[in-house]
Amino acid sequence: MLSLLDLRRRIDSGELSASDAIRQSLQAIGERDGALKAFASVDRSAVAGHGLLAGVALGVKDIIDTADLPTEMGCKAIYGSWRPRADAAIVSLAKMAGATVVGKTETTAFAFLDPAPTLNPHRADRTPGGSSSGSAAAVAAGLVPLAIGTQTGGSVIRPASFCGVAAIKPSFRLLPTVGLKTSAWTLDTLGLMAASVADCAYALEAISGREMRLPDDPGAPRFALARQRFAGDAAPEGEAALEKAARLAEKAGATVVEIDLPRPFADAWAIHGTVQNYEIRVSMAWEYLNRRADLPPRIGGLLDEAQSIRASDYDAVRGAARRARLAAKDFFAEHGVDAILTYSAPGAAPDRSTTGDPRFNKLLTLLGAPCVNVPGLVSGDSLPVGVQVVAPFGRDAQALRAAAWLERIVRA
Ligand SMILES: NC(=O)CC(=O)O
């Protein structure tokens, strides 16, 4: 993979020019993406920018508006060649920080569950995950050092886990969603993927303008190990990865206390689907009313079912979400922990008939908490299996600090 920080060091030292760094990514995409299919479109005339992200080739998930490239939502039947007038706010912020958009990364249709054409770079017969499929695969394959994804259920953390890349799904609304094709407006969150947690921290600071840099020697964190039993069991390799991460952390001096998450969290997990599906039904009313026949099967089926969700049903469950967010504020303090350590996905990447299951992500998305995928562990058949570090809402630097500490231990 391409380390963003290593690239920046080489550019700052004069060893590599920012223009050559962009050319190298465009060349790699030209040579290898025909098979991988991480990109829906590529800007071969892209040039280097200036600033903290100068020379950083950026992949942008194709539900995020761009003026210079099509934005096709993973559904050419409806949005083929669609060209927004303006860049989404996140794209403008990344460009202002010096990043160069080299292409739009493949997404599942409307960021739901219909698999994208992208392969998993580790095993061609496995899914890269979804819905930010191309972003995770492009970083994992070393085509770009940074990619933007989005998460409504588990679409940043899960593909990052399946592809073995670091990712942060920041606190809700830390990054602006202006210009993002809305799925569920109380859940949709922009995220970043890169080779390491430190790369993610650097990029998030450069784009958000908020301090995320990691201290040279962060102290050993205090983790609450949470298996989210209300979400069902993990696969053996998912369980093994979480257990190994916990034991390695303890051996390196961290505190790891297994805690069952409180009832309000289980209640919120159970209603994520009602919130998500009602909001998608509303936000995609135009496509449903005017182009139902062109919708792929899973998103089309979801919208068919969601027509029966009444506004009163939606209103009735929002209290559970609110109560869980309040409980989350106290949880970390009550237990004296810096972060929750839990599964990033049930296990390693499944086959390409699916994009995997977001059951260990969706509560945390609904809480709006900063979540980081820590790469480095693998299954018995050498497929990546991430673990997830979660901090309180608004404490993104804390999540990154604990995750970077764990990544170093896991990769040692
Ligand atoms: N957009 C999403 O987060 C849906 C998913 O988890 O695949």
The ligand as a Tripos MOL2 file, in Angstrom:
@<TRIPOS>MOLECULE
LIG
    7     6     1     0     0
SMALL
NO_CHARGES

@<TRIPOS>ATOM
      1 N1        -24.1320    2.6330    3.3250 N.am      1 LIG1
      2 C1        -23.9910    1.7020    4.2660 C.2       1 LIG1
      3 O1        -23.3580    1.9300    5.2880 O.2       1 LIG1
      4 C2        -24.6660    0.3920    4.0210 C.3       1 LIG1
      5 C3        -23.7620   -0.7910    4.3520 C.2       1 LIG1
      6 O2        -23.3730   -0.9640    5.5270 O.co2     1 LIG1
      7 O3        -23.3970   -1.5230    3.4170 O.co2     1 LIG1
@<TRIPOS>BOND
     1     1     2 1
     2     2     3 2
     3     2     4 1
     4     4     5 1
     5     5     6 2
     6     5     7 1
@<TRIPOS>SUBSTRUCTURE
     1 LIG1         1 GROUP 0 **** ****
